[in-house]
Amino acid sequence: MTTSTPTGRTKVDLTDPADLLAAIPYLLGFHPEDSVVVFGLRGPGRMKQGLVMRVDLPPPGLEQDQARDLAIRLAVSGHTGATLAVVGGGAANKAGRPPRRRFVRRLEASLAEYEISVTHSVWAPRIAADVRWGCYRERTCGGILPDPRDSVAAAIVTGAGHVTHASREELERLFDPVAPETLARRADLLTRMADPPWRGEDPVPAGVAEVNAALTRLDSGDRAISDDQAVRLAWALSLVEVRGACLLTAVPADSSLARTAEDLWLILARELPAPEAAEALVLKAHAAYVRGDLATAGMALARAGEADPGHGLAKLLSTALNAMVPPADLIEVVLRQQAEGPPEIALRRSGGTG
């Protein structure tokens, strides 16, 4: 499987290959295996870090296709340079040269076709302290990796309250739904409920109040979702105006409200049946996208597509993800919506989650 996960909110020192390799798990949100990670650079002049992509190493016969795809993705998003890092892919040979050299050569050649210069091409069998790393271009280049937990990227990511997972599979398991019988029971309740649960009330303010109440409970440490709460929150998120207010919680990405809301979306993604779970999954994907964690965003969008194949916003975000739209551009859209949105439906922005 090949998946692209651009990110870029945490900057790293691209001039030191060892530090760059050590930072990879904290940039992606998980420890990659058998992957190539491409660090994009933008110029002219002194080039700055752009997007970061991770893809699975290609099987034999697909190396040229993947090399060309990566080069195109960097070129269309305005990158003029790149640093390449292979993680895994086999062991070094007897001479100490890293594996997957043929693929790296093809990737470098494809990038050159688009006038994208390659600063470094490096390899490590895995990202861990005291692991020996090497270079593809220079046989004398290499060394021992420092402890990734001591990297600047680790300090930034951990300080922001984000978790780095042991593997991509561990990250994906966060989205696993609750017990099937629980989902079946809630699906039945939603099917039998023809009208919104807030009788005699305007559904939009009532839906916003429902989400605010859930955020308050989560702030206090209450992560449990009852059947009644699940049904009421599913109704709330089905309202376009309420969902719009929920999207705004992602900005600013480092706020306590953004962190609490993203946590709530993940809980609801697991606690709601399909197709209602798609609304929470899209909100989770959007929040992760805004803060630059597009590995998580991609996983959430894939689950949303399974829950509701026709979900419009899921398709829109998937298109942006595949086109490598930078998170900063997405934030501009969110801020514009925030300025234009009706204040009476805004979720709270002060107190425990503001």
C-alpha positions as CSV (number, residue, x, y, z in Angstrom):
1,M,0.0,0.0,0.0
2,T,1.2,3.5,-0.8
3,T,-0.1,6.4,1.2
4,S,1.1,10.0,1.2
5,T,1.1,11.9,4.5
6,P,2.4,15.4,4.0
7,T,3.0,17.5,7.2
8,G,5.3,20.3,8.1
9,R,4.3,22.2,11.2
10,T,7.4,21.1,13.2
11,K,10.7,22.4,11.6
12,V,13.8,20.3,11.7
13,D,17.5,20.9,10.8
14,L,17.7,19.5,7.3
15,T,21.5,20.0,7.2
16,D,22.2,17.3,9.8
17,P,21.1,13.9,8.5
18,A,21.2,12.2,11.9
19,D,19.0,14.8,13.5
20,L,16.7,14.7,10.5
21,L,16.3,10.9,10.8
22,A,15.7,11.1,14.6
23,A,12.9,13.6,14.1
24,I,10.9,11.5,11.6
25,P,8.6,9.6,14.1
26,Y,7.7,12.9,15.7
27,L,7.0,14.6,12.4
28,L,4.8,11.7,11.2
29,G,3.1,10.8,14.5
30,F,4.4,7.2,14.3
31,H,7.6,5.2,13.7
32,P,7.6,4.3,10.0
33,E,8.7,0.9,8.6
34,D,9.8,0.2,5.0
35,S,9.2,3.8,4.0
36,V,10.7,6.6,2.1
37,V,10.2,10.0,3.7
38,V,10.7,13.1,1.4
39,F,11.4,16.4,3.0
40,G,10.4,19.2,0.5
41,L,12.4,22.4,0.3
42,R,11.2,25.7,-1.1
43,G,13.3,28.5,-2.5
44,P,14.7,30.6,-4.2
45,G,17.7,31.7,-2.1
46,R,18.0,30.1,1.3
47,M,15.6,27.2,1.0
48,K,13.0,26.6,3.7
49,Q,11.3,23.4,4.8
50,G,8.2,22.6,2.9
51,L,5.9,19.6,3.1
52,V,7.0,16.2,4.3
53,M,5.8,13.0,2.5
54,R,5.9,9.4,3.6
55,V,5.1,6.5,1.3
56,D,5.6,2.8,1.5
57,L,8.7,1.6,-0.3
58,P,7.4,0.3,-3.7
59,P,7.6,-3.4,-4.7
60,P,9.7,-4.4,-7.7
61,G,8.3,-3.2,-10.9
62,L,6.6,-0.1,-9.4
63,E,9.7,1.8,-8.5
64,Q,9.7,4.1,-11.5
65,D,6.0,4.8,-11.1
66,Q,6.3,5.8,-7.5
67,A,9.5,7.9,-8.1
68,R,7.6,9.8,-10.8
69,D,4.5,10.3,-8.6
70,L,6.6,11.7,-5.7
71,A,8.4,14.1,-8.0
72,I,5.2,15.4,-9.5
73,R,3.7,15.9,-6.1
74,L,6.7,18.0,-5.0
75,A,6.8,19.9,-8.3
76,V,3.1,20.9,-8.4
77,S,3.3,22.2,-4.8
78,G,6.2,24.6,-5.5
79,H,9.2,22.7,-4.1
80,T,12.6,23.3,-5.5
81,G,14.7,20.9,-3.3
82,A,14.3,17.8,-1.3
83,T,16.0,15.5,1.2
84,L,15.3,11.8,1.0
85,A,15.3,9.4,3.9
86,V,14.7,5.6,3.6
87,V,13.7,3.7,6.7
88,G,13.9,0.0,6.5
89,G,13.9,-1.8,3.2
90,G,16.4,-4.4,4.2
91,A,19.9,-4.6,5.6
92,A,23.0,-2.9,4.4
93,N,25.3,-5.1,2.2
94,K,28.6,-6.5,3.2
95,A,30.3,-3.3,2.1
96,G,28.0,-1.3,4.4
97,R,26.0,0.2,1.5
98,P,22.3,0.8,2.2
99,P,19.5,-1.1,0.5
100,R,17.0,0.1,-2.2
101,R,19.7,2.0,-4.0
102,R,18.0,1.4,-7.4
103,F,14.8,3.1,-6.2
104,V,16.7,6.0,-4.7
105,R,18.6,6.6,-8.0
106,R,15.3,6.6,-9.9
107,L,13.7,9.0,-7.4
108,E,16.7,11.3,-7.6
109,A,16.5,11.2,-11.4
110,S,12.7,11.9,-11.4
111,L,13.2,14.9,-9.1
112,A,16.0,16.2,-11.4
113,E,13.5,16.1,-14.4
114,Y,11.5,18.7,-12.5
115,E,14.6,20.7,-11.5
116,I,14.3,19.7,-7.9
117,S,17.7,19.3,-6.3
118,V,18.5,16.7,-3.7
119,T,20.4,17.8,-0.7
120,H,20.8,14.4,1.0
121,S,19.8,10.8,0.5
122,V,20.1,8.8,3.7
123,W,19.0,5.5,5.2
124,A,18.5,3.9,8.6
125,P,17.1,0.4,9.2
126,R,14.8,1.8,11.9
127,I,14.6,5.0,14.0
128,A,16.1,4.3,17.4
129,A,19.0,5.3,19.6
130,D,22.4,3.9,18.6
131,V,21.3,2.6,15.2
132,R,23.8,3.0,12.5
133,W,22.7,5.1,9.5
134,G,24.3,5.7,6.1
135,C,24.2,7.8,2.9
136,Y,23.5,6.7,-0.6
137,R,25.8,9.2,-2.3
138,E,28.9,9.0,-0.2
139,R,30.2,5.7,1.2
140,T,32.1,7.5,4.0
141,C,29.0,9.3,5.1
142,G,27.1,7.9,8.1
143,G,27.2,7.5,11.9
144,I,25.1,6.5,14.9
145,L,21.6,7.9,15.5
146,P,21.0,10.0,18.7
147,D,18.1,9.1,20.9
148,P,15.0,10.3,19.0
149,R,13.4,11.2,22.3
150,D,16.0,13.9,22.8
151,S,15.4,15.6,19.4
152,V,13.9,19.1,19.1
153,A,11.0,17.7,17.2
154,A,10.2,15.3,20.1
155,A,10.3,18.2,22.6
156,I,7.9,20.3,20.4
157,V,5.5,17.5,19.7
158,T,5.4,16.1,23.2
159,G,5.1,19.6,24.7
160,A,2.0,20.2,22.5
161,G,0.4,17.1,24.0
162,H,0.6,14.9,20.9
163,V,1.4,11.2,21.1
164,T,3.9,9.5,18.8
165,H,2.9,5.9,18.1
166,A,5.1,2.9,17.8
167,S,3.8,2.0,14.3
168,R,1.3,3.1,11.7
169,E,-0.9,0.2,12.7
170,E,-1.0,1.4,16.3
171,L,-2.2,4.8,15.1
172,E,-4.9,3.2,12.9
173,R,-6.2,1.2,15.9
174,L,-7.2,4.5,17.6
175,F,-10.1,4.6,15.1
176,D,-11.4,1.1,15.9
177,P,-15.1,1.3,16.8
178,V,-16.7,0.2,20.1
179,A,-18.5,-3.1,20.5
180,P,-20.8,-4.0,17.5
181,E,-23.8,-4.5,19.8
182,T,-23.4,-0.9,21.1
183,L,-23.3,0.5,17.6
184,A,-26.3,-1.7,16.5
185,R,-28.3,-0.4,19.5
186,R,-27.6,3.2,18.7
187,A,-28.2,2.7,15.0
188,D,-31.7,1.4,15.9
189,L,-32.4,4.4,18.1
190,L,-31.4,6.8,15.3
191,T,-33.5,4.9,12.8
192,R,-36.6,5.1,14.9
193,M,-36.1,8.8,15.7
194,A,-37.7,10.7,12.9
195,D,-37.3,14.2,14.5
196,P,-34.5,16.0,16.3
197,P,-34.4,15.2,20.1
198,W,-34.8,18.9,21.1
199,R,-38.6,19.2,20.8
200,G,-39.8,22.8,20.7
201,E,-36.3,24.2,20.4
202,D,-34.4,25.7,17.4
203,P,-32.3,22.7,16.4
204,V,-29.1,24.6,15.6
205,P,-28.6,26.4,18.9
206,A,-29.7,23.2,20.7
207,G,-27.2,21.2,18.7
208,V,-24.4,23.7,19.5
209,A,-25.3,23.5,23.2
210,E,-25.2,19.7,23.0
211,V,-21.6,19.8,21.6
212,N,-20.6,22.4,24.2
213,A,-22.0,20.1,27.0
214,A,-19.9,17.2,25.6
215,L,-16.8,19.4,25.6
216,T,-17.4,20.4,29.2
217,R,-17.8,16.7,30.2
218,L,-14.6,15.9,28.4
219,D,-12.8,18.7,30.1
220,S,-13.8,17.3,33.5
221,G,-12.4,13.9,32.5
222,D,-15.7,12.2,31.6
223,R,-15.0,10.3,28.4
224,A,-18.0,8.0,28.6
225,I,-20.8,8.3,26.0
226,S,-24.3,7.1,26.9
227,D,-26.7,5.9,24.2
228,D,-28.8,9.1,24.7
229,Q,-25.7,11.3,24.4
230,A,-24.6,9.5,21.3
231,V,-27.9,9.9,19.6
232,R,-28.2,13.6,20.5
233,L,-24.6,14.3,19.3
234,A,-25.2,12.4,16.1
235,W,-28.2,14.6,15.4
236,A,-26.2,17.7,16.3
237,L,-23.3,16.9,13.9
238,S,-25.8,16.1,11.1
239,L,-26.8,19.8,11.0
240,V,-24.6,21.8,8.5
241,E,-24.5,24.9,10.7
242,V,-23.4,22.9,13.8
243,R,-20.7,21.1,11.8
244,G,-19.5,24.5,10.5
245,A,-19.2,25.7,14.1
246,C,-17.3,22.5,15.0
247,L,-14.8,23.1,12.1
248,L,-13.9,26.4,13.6
249,T,-12.6,24.8,16.8
250,A,-9.5,23.6,14.9
251,V,-8.1,27.2,14.8
252,P,-5.8,28.0,16.5
253,A,-4.4,24.5,16.3
254,D,-2.5,24.8,19.6
255,S,-5.4,26.0,21.7
256,S,-6.9,23.9,24.5
257,L,-10.3,24.1,22.7
258,A,-8.8,22.6,19.5
259,R,-7.2,19.7,21.5
260,T,-10.4,19.0,23.5
261,A,-12.6,19.2,20.4
262,E,-10.3,16.9,18.4
263,D,-10.4,14.4,21.2
264,L,-14.2,14.5,21.2
265,W,-14.3,13.9,17.4
266,L,-12.2,10.8,17.8
267,I,-14.4,9.5,20.7
268,L,-17.5,10.0,18.6
269,A,-15.9,8.5,15.5
270,R,-15.6,5.3,17.6
271,E,-19.0,5.6,19.4
272,L,-21.3,6.4,16.5
273,P,-22.6,3.9,13.9
274,A,-22.3,4.4,10.2
275,P,-23.1,6.6,8.4
276,E,-23.3,9.0,11.4
277,A,-19.7,8.3,12.3
278,A,-18.6,9.9,9.1
279,E,-19.4,13.4,10.5
280,A,-17.1,12.9,13.5
281,L,-14.4,11.3,11.3
282,V,-14.4,14.3,9.0
283,L,-14.1,16.7,11.9
284,K,-11.2,14.6,13.3
285,A,-9.5,14.6,9.8
286,H,-10.0,18.4,9.4
287,A,-8.5,19.1,12.9
288,A,-5.5,16.8,12.2
289,Y,-5.0,18.4,8.8
290,V,-5.0,21.9,10.2
291,R,-2.3,21.1,12.8
292,G,-0.2,19.4,10.1
293,D,-0.8,15.8,11.1
294,L,-1.9,14.4,7.7
295,A,-1.1,10.8,8.5
296,T,-4.0,10.9,11.0
297,A,-6.1,13.0,8.6
298,G,-5.7,10.5,5.9
299,M,-6.7,7.6,8.1
300,A,-9.8,9.5,9.4
301,L,-10.8,10.3,5.8
302,A,-10.4,6.7,4.7
303,R,-12.7,5.6,7.6
304,A,-15.1,8.4,6.7
305,G,-15.3,7.1,3.2
306,E,-16.2,3.6,4.4
307,A,-18.9,5.0,6.8
308,D,-20.4,7.3,4.2
309,P,-19.0,7.0,0.6
310,G,-20.9,10.0,-0.6
311,H,-19.9,12.5,2.1
312,G,-19.1,15.7,0.4
313,L,-16.7,17.3,2.8
314,A,-14.8,14.0,3.2
315,K,-14.3,14.0,-0.6
316,L,-13.2,17.7,-0.6
317,L,-10.6,17.1,2.2
318,S,-9.4,14.0,0.4
319,T,-8.9,16.0,-2.8
320,A,-6.9,18.6,-0.8
321,L,-4.8,15.9,0.8
322,N,-4.0,14.2,-2.5
323,A,-3.1,17.5,-4.0
324,M,-0.8,18.3,-1.1
325,V,-2.6,21.5,-0.2
326,P,-0.5,23.0,2.7
327,P,-2.2,23.1,6.1
328,A,-1.6,26.9,6.2
329,D,-3.9,27.3,3.1
330,L,-6.6,25.2,4.8
331,I,-6.2,27.4,7.9
332,E,-6.9,30.5,5.8
333,V,-10.2,29.0,4.7
334,V,-11.2,28.2,8.2
335,L,-10.3,31.7,9.5
336,R,-12.4,33.2,6.7
337,Q,-15.3,31.1,7.7
338,Q,-14.8,32.1,11.3
339,A,-15.0,35.8,10.4
340,E,-18.1,35.3,8.2
341,G,-19.9,32.8,10.4
342,P,-22.9,33.8,12.5
343,P,-21.7,34.4,16.1
344,E,-24.9,32.9,17.6
345,I,-23.8,29.4,16.6
346,A,-20.2,29.6,17.6
347,L,-18.9,27.1,20.1
348,R,-17.4,28.6,23.2
349,R,-14.0,30.1,23.0
350,S,-13.3,30.9,26.7
351,G,-13.2,29.1,30.0
352,G,-11.9,25.5,30.3
353,T,-11.5,24.9,26.6
354,G,-10.9,28.3,25.2
